[in-house]
């Protein structure tokens, strides 16, 4: 690895792991984090969890797994270009969505509504809970025992009520300090990833079309350049040539603007990054375009009636399952019945959050369909 910037996360300024372990012999501590995430059960389940389209709607749409891999690719590019800790950026990116429920945001909103009286449900906190507690892979501890810096990156936001339960990790939300620059960049890599692949998936699904996108600044600007270079281009090639250029422009802009911010504030150490204002940012012009595309997708894709029909069904599946298990926890698999003894609603939320889209659909059928066994 090329030399790290002085304000990058490194093993010498790490706050370490909750349960001390011997240093790895052939890898960095953050490679070890990445490897633990890749081998986890929660990571494999991402393959069958929705991003926008429910998993069985088509084989070519993004899932949470392919989304996470795309985010990791962007995050690694950003980190390497800025001499930051690329292994850490990869570990954060691959684990950032581990706590997502089935059926994307509709699933999270439904589970949060079910948990309103019991402490709520938030996918970001659930990602942390997954790596800290729920994974069962090691003899010596629950969870994956990841480094503080990876856990800090996973916890992007946190409701004020929850901060006190999170110890050292929650303190930054009370003190208003920042996470590492690697974590800040991962957050924006996530946005670059989903904005762009949702354009691609949205076009493939036919729910949005090229004519509509001509009204969106960042698309119009890049598609014009593509048509100028390749006057005959059409179809898939046109879409992919445009999307890849948008991702590149956003990433390059983010690197340039963030580097300017680092230079302007003069941060020299990781401690100074944490105390400074948020440094990772797009330039003002690019940010406006990025927000415009986000808004376009919200109105035209995420709120498209065909998407809403599916999310409505998803909401019902989640709340039906939650209600059935609350009424009779003996319907839970034995492991969760055990957990339900100490905290029934939380054990049920953990069970439901871990489900893939198709598992949730099947479980709903098993519990509610008359005539099914
Ligand atoms: Mg994400």
Boltz pocket constraint, residues with backbone or C-beta under 6 A from the ligand:
constraints:
  - pocket:
      binder: B
      contacts: [[A, 67], [A, 96], [A, 97], [A, 190], [A, 194]]
      max_distance: 6.0
